[in-house]
Structures are given as structure tokens and as C-alpha cells.
Amino acid sequence: RTTAVVARSQPGHSTPALQVKGDRGLLADVGQTELGHRVRARRAELGLSQMALADRIGLHFTFVSSVERGERNLSLGSLVRLADGLEVNPAVLVDGLRPELDANSES
């Protein structure tokens, strides 16, 4: 299997989002579900609501909610802001994440 990290520009964002492209096309974003679990767990450790975390990082609470549900494709800039709000190094949030294959794709 061939894979490559692809930086995709998003309108209104200065930092591209990172996605993994495989030989069968674009795979689901790298570990979004697991990243969301890590964000939620760390937020709970800090005793923060989604609203409080959003206020810390200057983004809307729906952004935090969608990250925690694994629905958000984060730009590098957003990942750094989120990690800062959670008082962790961004590496803590992404260490060991693997691509999530589309449920309809072959293994």
C-alpha cells in the first residue's frame, strides 16, 4: 500500500490540514476519533467545559465539540492552539495516531 501525507489548503485558514492519501484514494483523516478521545479526556482532567476550552483558544465551542466527536479535520495551527488550551505539547495529542480507513475500503 502506498501512502503519502497531503497538505490541503482550507478557505480562510493560513495553515493547511494534513490528510493521508493512499493508493485507494483519500483515507479518512488520521486518527480523528482517537484524537477526539484524547482531547475530551484531557479537557475533563482540567475540569473544563467545551465552552471554557473554546474561550481559551479563541474558537467556537462547536469546534471543540466536533473535534471531540472525530468530525473535524484539524489544521496544524488549530492543533497547536488546541494543545495550548489543553496545556500539553501537540505531540501528546497525535503520538501514535494511525489512518482510519473508510469502513467500505479493503484492509
Secondary structure, DSSP 8 states (H G I E B T S, - for coil): --EEEEEE--TT-SS-EEEEEETTEE-EEETHHHHHHHHHHHHHHHT--HHHHHHHHTS-HHHHHHHHTT----BHHHHHHHHHHTTS-HHHHHTT--EE--TTS--
